[in-house]
Each structure stands twice: as structure tokens, then as C-alpha cells.
Amino acid sequence: MSALAQRRLQSANRNLLIVTLCCLLIAVFAASGRAGATTYTYQITIPGATSGTVNERSGPGTSYSIVGTLSDGTSIQIACQTMGTNVDGTSVWDQLASNDYISDYYTNTPVSYGFSPPIPMCGSTTTTSSPPNSIPSATSYQITIPGATNGSVNERSGPGTSYSIVGTMGDGTGIQIACQTSGTDVNGTSVWDQLSSNDYISDYYTNTPTVDGFTSSIPQCTSVPTIPAPTASVATYRVTIPRASSGTVNERSGPGTNFSVVSAINDGTNITIACQTSGTDVSGTSVWDQLASNDYISDYYTNTPTVDGFTSSIPQCTSVPTIPSTPTAPTSSWSPLHGQTVSTNPFNESGYCTWYAEVRFHDYVINFPSAYPANNSYIDVTGNAKLWATSAQKHGWTVTTTPTVNSIVVFQPGENGVTNSAGHVAWVTAVNGSHFTVLELNDVLANGAANTGFAPDRNPYYHAGSGVSFILIPT
């Protein structure tokens, strides 16, 4: 049974005895306590407790000094009752024969949450002392963390979660509240309490009597600290490579695949993002993230909360490197770009040209372990064969129309006799001008075969054309 229910049950039982008690009390306890004053004997009762003590104070409120303690079950002499600070739903306080006070909540007076006749109100037969000049300006309350049996709440330098944390306070800790003010919302209330230490906690975590609003007995603060600017200039995220259990992503000198690769970052690596900007498209997003190192990676390979757009909590970059010119054809002073790789063959259906092109890529690049680690030796492309050139560009690879040995050739439907609507891909083995030979696999051939395919009348070569492109493989 809750404390409130206990109090109400006690009140119901006692109310049956009020008339009898009134008669008996007048006869038995007249002239007790102070000379010439009538007092009434009751008892300390602490709801929900089999033992404990209650504070005896110099005035009718928790802001008055403690002058002693009274144990549960102690008999007390009440001279009169008056109003004071609220304690667990009642603002009635009892003045004892000693001129000290206790909250009526902790007594067995017959009326709960109100005055109990025949006890007079202070001022009719006696006068409640005025609050002393030494009463502290702060009011005593307690930390209460809803739904928790233990824990702590942050104490901050100002009224909001954007202010710095200056300490923590455990559940049940006594606090002195000087004033209240508005701040950032915490679980439905924007009220914050300034403590006597000049620090702040959200009123949500206290037992002040008014929920989701100001408490009338606590003054409102006349001044509060200025809201600080965000303290962090970078945000921590993580590299995530879709569809891959491991792999690396290129870190570049600028926001685009046409900028030079400065290093590689492993899948799962924590990164600090300083700002975001626009760059070349990678798998549907043109957002690039500038790292704390001033280098860049595509936002596609991170776990930022906004997909295919800027993340509002990350600032946008105010300046970025100049976009370099894109080479149109290989020259002696130019090298194709090393794009994204993955750890396993993305195409798991053997017997198709896409699966076999990945196998040929893998068998070739494992000869260059410094450029292609053994656990990242498949090209990161997606979709049907006809989409490979576009997908490869989005993943950082260089695509050209010039036939090149040890490249992946991509045929569009209808080109060089390709009749399949999905297109065709193959591995280029030799080049003679605009003609070239390949290793390939498709749904007709049982194994990889050289110089055979969809156009035997061109015996034995394929040739360059408007629907033919080559994914270059740097080593």
C-alpha cells in the first residue's frame, strides 16, 4: 500500500473517533505543556516505515533549521496548527509545546491533509513565530529519478542540456533550490532549478510539488547564464561499407573520385567528421565528409543519420579544394583511379558473365598485394552487366572507351551482337587497335573461353563502339 493510501485509510478510521477524542482530550490534557495553554497529545507516525525519525524544526517549513529529531511512535504535545511548506501533499504544520514544529504529515492527527479540530490554529490562542532572519534563501527538496531505484542526474552550469556537466547527484540526494527558470525540455518540462551552488538541474528529477511547471513557493531566477555555443567542432561516426563484412574505403584529397587517394580506411573504423560538402556522386549520394585530417570520404560509406543528404547536426564546409580536371585517356604521366573493393564476390551465381568477370579480376589483382590486400580483392560493382560502368565510376574506378589489356569490358545490349537485355561483361586479354579479345562466361558456355561469344562472324575479335566501355584496373 502506498504512503498516500495509508494516510487516507488512517484518516477514515480516525474520523470515526473524532467526537470521542475531542471530549477526552479536553478533559485529560488540559493545561499540559506551556503555562496557561492547552496542548493535545498525538503520536509521530512515519507512513510506510516501521522505524525512523522526523525532523523537528524552528519554524513551519523545511527551510527552517533542524533543532532535533523525533522517532516513529513518539508521543507529542501539539499546541496549535499553522500553514507552511508542503510535505507530501499537506502544508499543515504542528507547533509543539516546545515551540518547535513538525509537519502534520508525520502525525496521527485525525484529519489528514487539513486542520484537525479541536486543535486551534496558531494565532487564536498562540502566535506562530516569524521566520528568522537566518532562514536560507534556498528551499530543501530531493533528487528523485522516475522509474529508477538508483542512479544519478547531471548537474550543469546552466539551465539546459547544452551546458557543461559540472557534477552528478545520486537518487535521493537532498538539494537546496534557490530559484527556478526556463531551459531546454526534459521529458515534458522546461523548468530548471538553480541550486544554492549556482549550478542547475532539470526540475523533472526533483520532488518539487508542481509537475511540469513552476512551484509557487520557489522564486523565479532573475538572471541565468548565456546559452553556450556547441562545444564540439567535430562529430564521431564510423566507416560502414554496404554489403561487405570487411573491406576498405578510399580517403581522398578532395570531395570526389577524381581527387587523389591519400589512404584507405577499414570497414568499422571510427572517424571524426568536421563538415560536409557536395562532390561527385557515389551510389546515389553526392555528399562528402571532410574529416579532422582535412581529407575526404564519400558519405555513402559512413553511418551518419541522414542518407542521400546532409546531416543537420554536422556543419557544411565553407571551402573545399579545387576540383581537378578529369583525364580523358591514359597517358604516360597519368594513372587510372583505384576504386572501392570488397572481400567477397558480390555475384554468387556461377555460370554468369558477372560472376566470371569478378573471378578474373580477383585472379589478376591478387598478384599485386600492396595495392589489393587478399581480403579486398573483388571489385565493388552492383547491378546487371550493362550497369557496371556507371556503378564502377560511382565506386571510384576510372572508365574509358579505349580498349585496354587487363580491364573489364562492358557491353550494352545490341552492341557487338549482344542480345541479352542485361548486357554483357568480360575480361580483356589482348588489344589490336580498336579490336580486342576476351575471357568470358555466359549462360551458353560451360567454362571461360577465349575469343568466343556473341559475334563469331567477327572472328575472333570484339571491337570498340559507342556502347562499349572499359573499367581500368590500376596496379
Buried (B, 14 or more C-beta within 10 A) or exposed (E): EEBBEBBBEBBEEBEEEBEEBBEEBEEEBEEBBBEEBBBBBBBBBBBEEEEBBBBBBBBBBBBBEEBEEBEBEBEBBBBBBBBBBBBBEBBBBBBBBBBBBBBBBBBBBBBBBBBBBEBBBBEEEBEBBEBEEEBEEBBBBBBBBEEEEEBBBBBBBBBBBBBEEBEEBEBEBEBBBBBBBBBBEBEEBBBBBBBBEEBBBBBBBBEBBBEEEBBEBBBEBEEBBEEEEEEEEBBEBBBBBEEBEBBBBBBBBBBBBBBEBBEBBBBEEEBBBBBBBBBBBBBEBBBBBBBEEEBBBBBBBBEBEBEEEBBEEBBEBEEBBEEEEEBEEBEEEEEBBBBBBBBBBBBEEEEBBBBBBBBBBBEBBEEEEEBBBEBBBBBBBBEBBBBBBBBBBBBBBBBBBBBBEBBBBBBBBEBBBBEBEBBBBBBBBBBEEBBBBBBBBBEEBEEBBEBBBBBEEBEEBBBBBEBBBBBBBBE
